[in-house]
Amino acid sequence: MPLSDAHNHLQQFEDAGSILAASLSSGVTRMIVNGTCEEDWEEVAKLANQHPGTIVPAFGLHPWQVPDRSPDWESRLRDWLQRFPQSILGECGLDRWKEPFDLDDQTDCLRIQLQLALELQRPVTIHCLKAWGPLAEVLRSFASLPPFLVHAFSGSREMAAELAHMGAYFSFNGYFLHERKASVRETYQSLPADRLLLETDAPSMLPPEEYRAITLPDEQSHPANLTRFVTPLAELRGISREELISLLEKNLANYLGEA
């Protein structure tokens, strides 16, 4: 059965073509490839043009990249989104984990991107680390929100419930299969079934060794690892692997507005 990686950064690999070929061979037939800054939006666009139907391009300004943005970043972002009508906006968000950070500046950029997504009617992928309260505050301030995915969600059950009420999707990452992430796995047991997605965040968030389909140097995660995350997530949810894959594909179609 086909699998989709709801969040990765294929453009960050030195040999993205070989990585993609191996992923396709493993059964990962589609992936959302997220740009994080102005410098890599063009690389995401090239991959989308080379692999239509396989690559869903996403263009966004990651909170880590906010300090280095150009004065015309917003117009450039709008341009890429309009060039690719099938694209989504991402990765954007808030982060108080990586220092130094300017949360006010990050918040301004997030608000701009959410407003742009509403205007262009695009789904959004959101990054959040150690900024759950501020993120919820931003989202509450909008009268309406675009469909949004909180990738690799690692917040509390209470925050998950609030975000789900706002319409959030949540993508499980194999990194959470590390023994020390038991509390995060428990949260994914209680998330609404119709909001679950699956991701690798490759080349980041390397899973435990036994959940790696392909081993790469430099502690990089491979998108093909997604195939190893399905069974443990299905066990967490108390359903079969086949039921989970069907659910994940249906949820992704809903998130992307394809259903």
Summary of the structure (lengths in Angstrom):
residues: 259
radius of gyration: 16.9
end to end distance: 18.5
largest distance: 49.7
contacts: 878
relative contact order: 0.14
helix: 51%
strand: 18%
